[in-house]
Amino acid sequence: MFIRLKDRLVFILENARYRALPQSVISILAAVSAALCNKNFLPLNALLAFIGVICVHLSANLLDDFFDYIQGVVPLRNAVKTGRGLKCENILNGNVTPGEFFLWGAFLGLIAGGIGIYFLITIGLPVVYFILIGMFFAVFYSAPPFKLSYRGLGELVIALMFGPLLVCGVYYVSTQNLTMTSVIVSLITGFLAANIVYVHSVVDIEADNACNKITLAVLLKNDYLRFLALFLFTMLPFGLAFIISVPLGIVLLITLPAAVYLLYVMSDKKRHRVLFKLIPRKMWKSAIKNGNEYFYSRWLLARDFMTLFVTILSAYFILKAVL
């Protein structure tokens, strides 16, 4: 019984794209680390916020696939060779129904909602604003009638969700106040998370055009403008870090080679293989075998750059709190 339950949970997590969770986890880490420097830090609230954010992220992934599927977008996207796996593959193979995707997403959303109610009772009304706006973006990222990710607003929504909403929200419930530092940290994580989605959309331009999905990469009509957007997403966090602390900004320059390498591989028209294997060997071999290496290597490079950058940022706040 327990083995079957474990297998089912793993199956649900795989369909909820748990591999994308690091961008949530690292953003939460930044918020909690910054909150440690506040004398009003509340560990239990930070833990509950962590659980709530993870549930919202997984729920949003499931609902995104559900709404794409019922709107007939999936066959159009999968018909285009984009160098990555099929979308909604388990639905297409009959291993799961679209309704199950919706129920799983709704259940995870209810868990997050329950945590939100606890915060409403213990902290007050301001928490509700973060929760309601976050849930609106999570649902209507791809759901009609707004379909924000189809109207050129996907990167902006992700920047807000993983930036001000997540970081400032977690910081607020953990300390019951906001500071200018927490806002700057939220902008850093917002730009870096949007960068991951932007890299995704640059690689997916052909597929997005096939299903009439307007992303920032589609809106920017030429390679020069697309590179400029990538440059800004990648480099602006360095400037923001210097505003927090000059020594911090200097230390974060050690991540600059990773940023420059990301800019290089995203402008590589010959689609050369990346120099560094950023995923486990088994997954790497599978990606090469299935022709997915181009997509996953670049997407993971953007994700790993964010992870490295924010880990150092978080370490700065942890050391500050300890010392």
C-alpha positions in Angstrom: 0.0 0.0 0.0 2.7 2.4 1.0 4.8 1.6 -2.0 1.8 2.3 -4.3 1.2 5.6 -2.5 4.8 6.5 -2.9 4.8 5.7 -6.6 1.6 7.7 -7.0 3.1 10.7 -5.3 6.2 10.5 -7.4 4.0 10.3 -10.5 2.1 13.4 -9.5 5.3 15.3 -8.7 6.7 14.4 -12.1 3.6 15.7 -13.9 3.7 18.8 -11.7 7.2 19.4 -13.1 9.0 19.3 -9.7 12.3 19.9 -11.5 11.3 23.5 -11.8 11.0 23.9 -8.0 14.5 25.2 -7.4 13.5 28.6 -8.7 10.9 28.7 -5.9 13.1 27.2 -3.3 16.0 29.6 -4.0 13.6 32.6 -3.9 12.2 31.5 -0.6 15.8 31.0 0.7 16.6 34.6 -0.2 13.5 35.9 1.6 14.0 33.9 4.7 17.7 34.7 4.9 17.0 38.4 4.6 14.3 38.0 7.3 16.8 36.4 9.7 18.4 39.8 10.0 15.1 41.1 11.4 14.6 40.9 15.2 10.9 40.0 14.6 11.7 36.8 12.7 9.1 34.1 13.1 10.4 30.6 12.2 7.1 28.8 12.1 5.6 31.4 9.7 8.7 31.0 7.5 8.2 27.2 7.4 4.5 27.5 6.6 5.2 30.1 3.9 7.7 27.7 2.3 5.1 24.9 2.2 2.5 27.3 0.8 4.8 28.6 -2.0 5.8 25.1 -3.1 2.1 24.0 -3.3 1.2 27.1 -5.3 4.1 26.4 -7.7 3.2 22.8 -8.3 -0.5 23.7 -8.6 0.3 26.4 -11.2 2.3 23.9 -13.3 -0.5 21.3 -13.3 -3.2 23.9 -14.1 -1.0 25.4 -16.9 -0.8 22.0 -18.6 -4.6 21.4 -17.9 -5.7 24.6 -19.5 -3.3 24.3 -22.4 -4.6 20.8 -23.1 -8.3 21.6 -22.9 -7.8 24.6 -25.2 -6.2 22.4 -27.9 -2.8 24.0 -27.7 -0.8 20.8 -26.8 -1.0 19.1 -30.2 0.1 22.2 -32.0 3.1 22.7 -29.7 4.1 19.0 -29.8 4.0 19.0 -33.6 7.0 21.3 -33.6 10.4 19.9 -32.8 11.7 22.2 -30.1 14.4 20.0 -28.6 12.5 19.1 -25.4 10.0 16.5 -24.2 6.4 16.4 -25.2 3.9 18.6 -23.2 1.2 16.6 -21.3 2.8 13.4 -22.4 1.1 11.3 -19.7 -2.3 12.7 -20.7 -1.7 11.9 -24.3 -0.6 8.4 -23.5 -3.7 7.8 -21.4 -1.8 7.3 -18.1 -3.8 10.1 -16.5 -6.9 12.2 -17.4 -7.0 16.0 -17.7 -9.5 16.0 -14.8 -6.9 14.4 -12.6 -4.5 17.2 -13.4 -7.1 19.8 -12.4 -7.9 17.9 -9.2 -4.3 17.6 -8.2 -3.8 21.3 -8.9 -6.9 22.3 -7.0 -5.9 20.2 -4.0 -2.4 21.8 -3.8 -4.1 25.2 -4.2 -6.4 24.4 -1.2 -3.4 23.5 1.0 -1.9 26.9 0.1 -5.2 28.5 0.7 -5.5 26.9 4.2 -2.0 28.3 5.1 -3.2 31.7 3.8 -6.2 31.6 6.1 -3.9 30.9 9.1 -1.8 33.9 8.2 -5.0 36.0 7.8 -6.1 35.1 11.3 -2.7 35.5 12.9 -1.2 38.4 11.0 -4.1 40.3 9.3 -5.5 41.5 6.1 -2.3 42.6 4.2 -1.3 38.9 3.8 -4.5 38.4 1.7 -3.3 40.8 -1.0 -0.2 38.7 -1.6 -2.1 35.5 -1.7 -5.0 36.7 -3.9 -2.7 38.3 -6.5 -0.4 35.2 -6.5 -3.4 32.9 -7.0 -4.8 35.1 -9.8 -1.5 34.9 -11.6 -1.1 31.2 -11.0 -4.5 30.3 -12.5 -4.7 32.9 -15.3 -1.2 32.5 -16.4 -2.6 30.2 -19.1 -6.3 30.0 -18.2 -9.0 31.9 -20.1 -10.2 34.6 -20.4 -6.9 36.4 -19.5 -4.3 33.8 -20.7 -1.6 36.2 -19.6 1.3 34.0 -20.9 -0.3 34.1 -24.3 -0.4 37.9 -24.5 3.2 38.8 -24.0 2.9 39.1 -20.2 4.4 35.7 -19.2 7.9 37.0 -18.2 6.3 39.9 -16.3 4.0 37.6 -14.4 6.9 35.3 -13.5 9.0 38.2 -12.4 6.2 39.4 -10.1 5.4 36.0 -8.8 8.9 34.9 -8.0 10.0 38.4 -7.1 7.9 40.9 -5.1 4.9 38.6 -4.4 7.0 35.6 -3.2 10.0 37.3 -1.6 8.1 40.3 -0.1 5.2 38.0 0.9 7.4 35.4 2.7 9.4 38.2 4.3 6.3 39.9 5.5 4.7 36.8 7.1 8.1 36.0 8.6 8.7 39.4 10.2 5.3 41.3 9.9 7.0 44.2 8.1 8.8 45.1 4.9 12.1 46.8 4.3 13.8 48.4 1.3 16.4 45.5 1.4 13.6 42.9 1.1 12.2 44.8 -1.9 15.6 44.9 -3.7 16.1 41.2 -3.0 12.6 40.6 -4.5 13.6 42.5 -7.7 16.8 40.4 -8.0 14.9 37.1 -7.7 12.2 38.4 -10.0 14.7 39.3 -12.8 16.5 36.0 -12.5 13.3 33.9 -12.5 12.0 35.8 -15.5 15.3 35.1 -17.2 14.7 31.4 -16.9 11.3 31.7 -18.5 12.8 34.0 -21.2 15.5 31.5 -22.1 12.7 28.9 -22.3 10.7 31.2 -24.7 13.7 32.0 -26.9 14.3 28.3 -27.5 10.5 27.8 -28.0 9.8 30.6 -30.5 8.9 28.2 -33.3 6.5 26.2 -31.0 5.0 29.3 -29.5 4.3 30.8 -33.0 2.6 27.5 -34.0 0.0 27.8 -31.2 -0.3 31.6 -31.4 1.4 32.1 -28.0 2.9 35.6 -27.7 6.0 35.6 -25.5 8.5 38.4 -25.0 10.8 36.5 -27.4 8.1 36.5 -30.0 7.3 40.2 -29.5 11.0 41.1 -30.0 11.2 40.6 -33.7 15.0 40.4 -34.2 18.0 38.7 -32.5 19.5 42.0 -31.4 16.5 42.9 -29.3 16.2 39.4 -27.9 19.9 39.5 -26.9 19.4 42.9 -25.3 16.5 41.6 -23.2 18.6 38.6 -22.1 21.4 40.9 -21.2 19.2 43.1 -19.0 17.6 40.1 -17.2 21.1 38.6 -16.6 23.0 41.7 -15.6 20.6 43.9 -13.7 20.8 41.7 -10.6 24.5 42.6 -10.3 23.6 46.3 -10.1 20.9 45.7 -7.5 23.3 43.7 -5.3 25.6 46.7 -5.2 22.7 48.8 -3.8 22.3 46.3 -0.9 26.1 46.2 -0.2 29.2 47.1 -2.2 31.2 44.1 -0.7 28.2 41.8 -1.6 28.2 43.1 -5.1 31.9 42.5 -5.5 31.7 39.0 -4.2 28.8 38.2 -6.6 31.0 39.1 -9.5 32.4 35.6 -9.2 29.2 34.5 -10.9 29.9 36.8 -13.8 31.5 34.1 -15.9 28.3 32.0 -15.7 26.3 35.0 -16.8 28.6 35.7 -19.8 28.6 32.0 -20.7 24.7 32.0 -20.7 24.7 35.0 -23.0 27.2 33.2 -25.3 25.3 29.9 -25.6 22.0 31.7 -26.1 23.5 33.6 -29.1 25.1 30.5 -30.6 23.3 29.9 -33.9 25.1 26.7 -34.6 23.6 25.2 -31.4 26.9 23.9 -30.1 26.8 21.7 -27.0 27.4 23.4 -23.8 30.8 22.8 -22.1 29.4 21.8 -18.7 27.0 19.0 -18.0 24.4 20.6 -15.7 22.2 17.6 -15.0 22.8 14.1 -13.7 24.6 11.7 -16.1 21.5 9.5 -16.6 19.3 12.4 -17.5 22.0 13.9 -19.6 22.3 10.7 -21.7 18.6 10.6 -22.0 18.5 14.2 -23.2 21.1 13.6 -25.9 19.4 10.3 -27.0 16.0 12.1 -27.4 17.5 15.2 -29.0 16.6 17.4 -25.9 20.1 18.5 -25.0 19.8 21.9 -26.7 16.7 22.9 -24.7 17.6 21.4 -21.3 21.2 22.5 -21.2 20.3 26.2 -21.8 17.3 26.1 -19.5 19.3 24.5 -16.7 22.2 26.9 -17.3 19.8 29.8 -16.6 18.4 28.1 -13.6 21.8 27.2 -12.2 23.0 30.8 -12.6 20.0 32.0 -10.6 20.8 29.3 -7.9 24.4 30.2 -7.6 23.7 34.0 -7.5 20.9 33.8 -4.9 22.8 31.2 -2.8 25.6 33.7 -2.4 23.1 36.5 -1.7 21.5 34.3 1.0 24.8 33.4 2.5 25.5 37.1 2.9 22.3 37.6 4.9 22.9 34.5 7.0 26.4 35.6 7.9 25.1 39.1 8.7 22.4 37.6 11.0 25.0 35.4 12.8 27.6 38.0 13.2 
